[in-house]
Amino acid sequence: MSQFFAIHPETPQPRLVRRSVEILGQGGVIVYPTGTTYALACGLNEKAALERIRQLRGLEEPHHFALACRDLSDIGSYTRLDNTAFRLLKAHTPGPYTFILRATAEVPRRVQHAKRRTIGIRVPDHPVARALLAEMGEPLTTSTLLLPGETLPMTDPVDIREAIGNRVDAIIDAGPGGLEPSTVVDLSGERPSVIRRGAGEASVFEG
């Protein structure tokens, strides 16, 4: 059974944040809040943990995983940013957006889109997620907690524990999660393209 951490949504307890990061560092899979929905996460280079997330979600190739990053400096290490993309990210991060960008060699191939060699990038605007990333010191590989056959993500950490508590290593309870995932914007082409409308305002990327 997974560990269950009740972490304050505005002032995360450092001890519990450190313990969560220790679990990630040991190859674990955790459930954490992103500011939109709850999500699954593992360390960037944890191949076995990534496969567990694939199995939990019933994912097939190709699939866009995302990297949860602390800030723009992290993003610049893992993606190729032109001036337009940089300005858009600077204006809209942190926030409820996932941006599809071309990946650099720093991104393991297994988390890139199999055909396009792109990666989703998210800078979450949630104190717990930001505390985890600061303690971790590198991005997390992440995917919305949407189970096979479901159309909406799970929002209650207690329900999450009952459903998948034996398949993840830690669940962070930071209060109820949202139902609406992030808005996804593809910045890998010549012009921004909104490919999923979600919690963020999509119209700012259109026109």
Secondary structure, DSSP 8 states (H G I E B T S, - for coil): --EEEE--SSS--HHHHHHHHHHHHTT--EEEE-SSSEEEEEETT-HHHHHHHHHHHT--SS---EEE-SSHHHHHHHEE--HHHHHHHHHH-SSSEEEEEEE-TTS-GGGS-TTT-EEEEE----HHHHHHHHHH-S-EEEEE---TT-SS----HHHHHHHHTTTSSEEEE-S---SS--EEEE-SSSS-EEEE--SS-GGGG--
